[in-house]
Structure formats: structure tokens, C-alpha cells
Amino acid sequence: MKPWYEELFEDYAEEYEKESFTQGTLGEVDFFENEIGHNTSKTVLDVGCGTGRHALELAKRGYCVTGIDLSISQLKHAKKLAAENQLSIDFRQEDARHFRFERTFDLVIMICEGAFSLMETDAMNFQILENVYTCLGDNGKFIFTTLNGLYPLFHAENLCKESSSLRFDNNTFDLLTSRAHHHDERIDADGEKKIMQCNERFYLPVEITWLLESLKFKNIELFGAELGAFSRDVELRPKHFEMLVVAGK
């Protein structure tokens, strides 16, 4: 049986691009450019690139981009869009835990739970961060978003008295593992209903900082992630569903 995150992204490309959380691409890419000084000689790796929305926009602006994703369906759509826009982007099917490149990159991005926080265990999530560090060049920069562990703690609907869990936004949140559980229903390409039991890891700011420091990342900074408006001026608060992380090597 496939993990839920593999099932989710099967035959999902068209609908994925209509989701509200995918509508902030331009402003997010503006932030990436600012972080690397608008230097188009910089090479970029997009981890968990999905349908390639960030990779495509970066390529349009003159950057050399590689995109990796586990989903064949998402990558097929990304390649189609690249061809339609006459853009040369190296899209590859890779597992974010195990990918290897002989080259290094100046910038690695991993946005909108691009692989990280979706894995079944903390060790698997950690492998992704390890891989990123390995493929990042000296003085390179890593920019990613992840689920903000402060959010469920401050937006709980109720505490389940018989267990160490609470509810928020129709999710059951396990306080002992910092994982949210919910089911997702979708209609697949054959018109059949698909029900997936989703399981996502929320990270506290101190956890993210510790994980990155343990891998020798430097200059770690955390901000509130606002759709299409990534900015260093946005202080991370409990209201933010995601945190924006910037780290260097």
C-alpha cells in the first residue's frame, strides 16, 4: 500500500494548480530572488517541485533550475508546462530522502510542504534535510516552509480528555508526537472516490533550529509564511500555519 502522500499526488496536477495555497508563486519567487541578490548565475534546486510553479517562474527569470518530485503525475504536468513556455528545466523523479547530484546548488527551495513534514517518521524528515545540506554549495542558501507547531497549540477547539490530543481545523493533533491526523477525500481520474488518512508533522521553531544546527547550517532565521508575500518583516507568530525558514551553509 502506498503512503498517503504518494496517493494524494496521483492524478492531482490539474486540481493542485487550482488550490488556494498555490496562488502565491510570483511573490514567493520575488523573495527567493531578493535572497540571492537577483544573480541569475545562481543555480537552483526545487525539492518537491510538484507541477513546477516555482521552478517555471525562476526559469522565466533566467535562472538555471532543477526540479525533483516523487510524483510522476506532477512531473509530467511540469514538463508539459515547461515545453509550452519553451523553458529548459531539468525535472527528475527523485525521492527527497535519497537523491544525489554530482554537482552542488547555490539555492535550494522546498516550499508548501515540498516533501518535508509529510514523511511517516522524524528520521525520514531528517534525511531530507541531510540531503539538502549535502547538495548545497559553499555559502549556499536553503529556503523552505514547514508546518508551524505553535499554530495547533493556539487554535485548539478542545482537549480530548481521554487522550493526549486536541482538535483544530478538523484535525486531530497528537500532543506527544506533534502530528496532525485527518482524512482527505478526492475523486480520481476514473471518477472514483479516494479516501486518504493523512498524517503531517508540525515542528516547533526551536525544533527546526536544533535540527538545522545539528547539520551545521548557519545563520538560521525563522519568519511567518504568508501566501505570496514572503518577507523578512513578518515575525513568526502562532497565527501562522506555516513558518518560513532561511538558512545558509
N, C-alpha and C positions, 0 to 999 in steps of 0.2 A: 504493500500500500504506500502510495506517495505521501510525503509530508504535505500539510495543508497549503504551505506557501508555493509548492510546485503545482498543486491542483488549481489554486487561485488564478495563476497566470496562464493557464491553458485557455486558448480561445478568448482572451480578455483584452487584446490590444485595442480594438475599436472602442470598447466601453471605457477602458482605462484612460484614454485621452479625453474623455468627457467628464471625468471625475473632477470635483471642485478642487481637490488638492494638487491637481496637475496644471492649474491655470496660472501659476506664478513664475513661469520659466524665465521670461525676459528680465524681470527684476532680480531674480536669483543669479542669473548669468552676469548681470551688471556687477553684483557683489564679487563674484569669482574674479572678474577682470580687475576690479579695484585691488583685490588682494595680491595679484601678481603684476601690478603696475602696467596693465594693458600691453604687456610684452608678448606679442604674437609668436615669438620664437620659443615660448614655453610649451612643453609637451604636457598633455592632459590625459589622465586615465579616469574614466567614469565607471565606477563599480556599482553593479546593479542598475545598469543604464535603462532597463525597460525598453520602451519604444524609442528611446534615444533623444528625448526632448532637449536635455541639456547638451548632449554631445552634438546634436544637429545645430543648435544655436551657436555653440562655440566654434564649430567648423565654419559656419556662415561668417563669423567674425575674424576668420583667418588662422585659427589655431589647429595644430595637428592633434587629433583626438583618437583615442582608442576606447571602445566601449565593451564591457563584458556583462553578461547576464546568464542566468541558468535557464531561462525560458526560451525555447526555440520559437514559440509563437510571437513573443515580444520582439525578439531579434529580427524575425522575418519582416515584421512591420517596420522596424527601424531601418533595415536595409532598403526596403521599398521607398521610404521617405527620403533617404539619402540619395538614391538613384534619381528620384523625381526632381530633387533640388540640385542635382549634379555635384554632390559633395562626396569627397573621398574620406571615408571614416572606416577604421578597422574595427568592425563589430565581430566579437567572438563569443561562442558559448563556453563559459567557464564557471566553475564553482568558486565563489568568493573565498572559500576556505583554503583552496588548493591551487589557485592559479599561479603560474610562474612566467616571468618575462626575462629575456636576456638583457633587456635594456631597463633603464630606470625612467621615472617621470618627474617633472617639475611640480606638477599639481595632481593630486588625487581627490576626486569628489565622490561622495556617497550620500545621495540625497533622498529624502522621503522613504526612510527605511529601506534603502537600497541594499538589501541582504542583512545588514546588521540589525540586531534585536529580534529577528524573525526565527533564528535558529532554536533548536529544542533545548540546548544547554548553554550555560555561560561559557564553558570551554570552547564550544563551537563558535560562539560570537567572538571570543578572544582570538581564535585562529584568524578571523577576518582582519582584525587589527594588526596582528603579526604580519600577515601577508602585505598589507598596505605599507607597513614600515619598511619591509624588505624591498619593495619595488619603488620606493620614494628616493629620489636622488638627494645628494647632499644639499642642504639649505632648501629642500623642497617643502611644500606646504600641503597639509591634509585638511580638507573642509568636509564636514558631514553633519547630518542631523540624526537625532535619535530621540526616542520617547522619553519625556521628562518625568522622572519618578515623583516629583513634587505634585504633579497635576492630580493623580488619583487620590492622593492623601488629602488634598484640599477641596476635592469635588465629590466626596463620598456621599452617596444617598443614604446609606445605612451600614451599620456594622452587623454582620451576621453573628449572632450571639453564640451559636454552637460551633463556630469555627473561626480561624484566623483570616477572615476575608471580609471585604466590603464591596459595595456596588457603586459604580459610577458609569454614566453614559451607556447603560445597558451591558456593561462588562462586569464580570466577577473578578475582583482583584485579590490575589493571594498575598497577604502581607509578609509571609515567610519567604516567598520566592520572588516577589516584585513582578509577578506575571499576571497579565490580564487574559481572561478566557471569554470568548464569545463565539457564537456560530454565525456564519455568513452564508446567505443563500444567493445563488446565481443561476441563470438559465444558460446552459452551454450551447455550443454551435448546433447541436441536434435538437434543441428545444426542450431538453430535459432539465429538470431542477437538480442543482448540485448543492449539497449542504456540506459545509466545511467547519470543523471545530478549530478555531483559530487560537493561537497562544503566542502572545508577544511579551517581550521583556522590557519593562520600564527601568531606566537607570537614574539613580540619584546623581546630582552633579559631582559629589565627592567620589562616587564610584568611577565615573568616566575619567576624572582627573587622575585617580590612582591607577587605573588600567593603562592609560596613555603614558604616565610617568614610568611605570614598570617596564614599558617597552622602549624607554629612552626618548620619547617625544619631548620636545621643548616648547616653551612659550605657549602653553595651553590656555586657551581663553574660551569661555562659555557665554553665549548670548541667548536671548529669546528668539525663537524661529517664527517669523511672521510671514505668511504666504506672499510670495512675490516681493517682499520688502526686507530681505536680509540686510542687517545693519549692525555695526558695532555700537550703535547708540541705543540698541534695545536691550535693556537689562533683563536677565533671565528671572522670571517670576513664576509662582505656582500656576498662574493663569495660562501659561504657555504649554500646549500639548506636546510640543517638540522643543528641544534645545538645539542651538546651532553651535557647533564646535569647530574651532580653528586651532591647529597645532602645527609645529614645524619639526624638522629633523636636523 
